[in-house]
Amino acid sequence: MSSVDVMQETGAKTPAPRQRRLTVARALNEAIHQEMATDSSVVVLGEDVAKIGGVWSTTVGLLDAFGPARVRDTPISESGFIGAAVGMAAVGLRPVVELMFVDFVGVCMNSIYSLAAKQRFFSGGQVTCPMVLMTSVGGGYSDGGQHSQTLYATFGHLPGLKVVVPSNAYDAKGLLASAIRDDDPVVFMFHKGVQGLGWLGTVPRAATHVPEEAYLVPLGKAAVTREGSDVTLVGLGLTVHHAIDAADQLQKEGISCEIIDLRSIAPLDRETIRASVRKTGRLVAVDDDYMSYGIGGEVIASVCEDASITLKATPRRLSFPDIPIPFSPVLEQGVLPNSEKLVALARQAVLEK
């Protein structure tokens, strides 16, 4: 008789299921493992993804498990291997291709924008592009303007692409599984600040319980991370954690914050945003992409275009200023969005007459 049977027979409480806390990196790795195990059309390629297991630890162990035919290190030619991934997707494979830094997108943009994003449209729906482009985003650790951008809006602006930005390990695994199974190209952007690699200064809160079994988190559906009544804070990726820290501080001042985690920006879940602001009447959007023409502006526009919403205060946004990202730690930290800046904006919104 097992210990569980004994507990049930004697009326003792059954112990709660074991909680597995994984980092985002480990959750992404597990999602790829499971999808490759169940679908032989899933392949992985990119720089250092095979022998090393990826600079961001997303592909550790895949080479040993699935062999070099399905897990391939590529030359340093983003235009070459991302173009190859588009071709693989066109003939029935499901490539997961890693662009080491999103900043490198300039050399392979044609393959993404002119080919992957438009393949279904140009073929009249006859040829799909079930491809996932994984890439790291974000600064905060002095890697300079060539390795520290987020560029969310750059991809979100392009029709034909789905764009995903997880803030925690649970969402990361489920969103990546959904992305791999999707028949359209998905740009999967993981922020280094939530990845779980200690040298990047990871937010501990991003490591969460992750079930061992495979599961899906739907693309295009935002999450209400915290319910509140006074002001809505909308973020994605790392900035969700800025919002949580800001909400904790504001709660001490008697200000109740509702937090929306976008999770996807294409599709953008405008209705969840609107429903929240319809309740609170106030909105602060925060992201760490450049401010002009960015996600914050799109979130605000989504609310202002809805005549059924009565605003109690002017919507506000916190983003990265329209300047190259400084290398200097002092200068970089001075311009990055953070919880203190978010607290100030939310407080202004609540106090506005």
Summary of the structure (lengths in Angstrom):
residues: 353
radius of gyration: 21.1
end to end distance: 67.6
largest distance: 67.6
contacts: 1260
relative contact order: 0.11
helix: 40%
strand: 19%
